[in-house]
């Protein structure tokens, strides 16, 4: 992919699960190379749906989407993806290394991993600071450690684009600062797009804030204000800014398909 080419380019995209009830409508956006973003918005606004469209897991009803210069399906091997935590079985009987190795799976692998696969998986665990846990059971880890393993799995495929859906869910409060530092380091290595319902995740290392509530608007992170948040959530949110991040408390009605 050319350095001048957008990592993600979406034009006039619309999507609905049920005909006549759009989840996303007339979405156009570009993520430039070298920049990272955070997708925010209320429950049911379409955040996870937008992420699945980027992955090619869903197809738009109309409009177009390109990822890393090609269709999402053709670019999928260049994308690392961590789904929402609650979609996974934490009791799955596998070691940390075995979970990370899943990021190397291809239709031709059949779990017959090469030395290069194991090296890539161990390097990913090392980047996340958990290489010493490689032989431990995934089920026996804390919530924060599991999140790191799942990100390592996404990194093991050596992606150009990393998509993380609610990466701070189940993180222990005492481990948050270290976890944010790790994400900041990943942003320096590649384009990272995160999804979060928590505006506190919009911190100083995020370049772009992608606001999703059926329609999509992009803001520079430095320009994202409490007034902007009110427009996204369609009601007032309390927001306190400080040096590293912003914190908000808001209530939104839970809706289907986000």
Secondary structure, DSSP 8 states (H G I E B T S, - for coil): --TTS-SEEEEEEEEEEETTEEEEEEEEEEE-TT--EEEE--TTSSHHHHHHHHHTSS--SEEEEEETTB-HHHHGGGEEEE--GGGS-TT-S-BHHHHHHGGG--TTTTT---HHHHHHHHHHHHHTT-GGGTTSBGGGS-HHHHHHHHHHHHHHT--SEEEEESTTTT--GGGHHHHHHHHHHHHHHSEEEEE-S-GGG-BTT--EEEEESSSEEEEEGGG--HHHHHHHHTS--EEEE-SSBEEEE------TT-
